[in-house]
Amino acid sequence: MVALYMEKYLLTPPARWAKKVTTVDIGDEEIERVVKETEGFSGRAISKLAIAWQAAAYGTDGAILDKETFFSTVQNHKKSMSQKDGWMQHAIERADMLTTDR
């Protein structure tokens, strides 16, 4: 699924105005590593990751995504998802506390 979204958002972007992203030093080995690191992600989460790669590349001259940015974006995305999960857990606990009779 990682390769599918890379193709969709980076290599052949869907919109007329979207630029093709050039990947540097990212091959099958790097993609396989990301597949393992994102195991358990939903398709939507992987899609958002690919869009984050696209945004990172668009922030460079020439829309280039290198290996370092590729992996750091994955780490940032995982951190963001973990933080969101923590917020959700806290919200559930707080709602339970507020609605449970004592």
N, C-alpha and C positions, 0 to 999 in steps of 0.2 A: 504494500500500500504506500510505503514511503516513496518508492520509485514512481508510482503512478502519480502522486501529487507533485513530485518534483517535475515530472514531465508536464503536468497540467499548468502549474503556476510559474515554473522557472524556464523551462526549455521551449515550450510552445504556449505562451500565455494566451488566454481566451479573448481578451479585448483588443481592439484595433490599436488603442493608445498604449497598451502595455509593452514594455521592452523585454526582449529575450535576455535572460540572465546567462552570463558566461561563468561556468564553474571551472575552478583551477585546482588541480590535485585532488579531485573528488571522483573516485571510481567505485567499482563494485565492493571493494573491501570497506571503504568508508561508509557506504550505504548500508552494508550488512551490519556494521557496528551500530549505526543509528537504529536499524530494525530491532536489534537486541535491546538497546537502551530504551526504546519506546514500546516494548512489549506490554500489552495491557491497555495501551492508549486506544481511545475510540477513533473511528474514522474522522470525526469532527476535530478531535485534538490533533491528529496528524495533518489534517488540512490547515489548521491554524498555524502549525509549525512550518509548513511549506510557505504560507503567506508571510510568516516572520522571516524566513530565509529571503524571500523576495524583497521585503522591505529593507533588510540589511544590505542586500546587493544594490538596491536602488540608491542607497546612501553613499555609494562609492562612485568614482568617475568610471564610467563604462559599464555599470551594472555587473560587477564581478563579485562572485561568491567564492572565497577561498576556504581551504580546509579548516583553518583556525576559527573563522567566523561560523562555518558550518557547525562545528562541534560546540562552540560557545553558545550559539543560539539554542541548541538542544538543551544544554544545561540551564540556561535562563528560562526556557519554556517549562522544563521539569520543576524548577524552583517555583515558578509562578503557579503551576498547577497544584503543587504541594501546599503553597500558601492559601490558595483558594479552598482546598480540602480542609485545612485547619480552620478557616473562617466558617465553613459550613458546619463542621463538627461543633464548634463553639456555639453557633446559632441554634443548632438542634438541642444542645445541652441547656442553653438559656431558655429556649421555648419550653422545654420539658420542666425546668425548674419553676417557670412562671405559671404553668398550667396544672401542676401536680399539687393536690391538697396535702397539707402536712399536719 
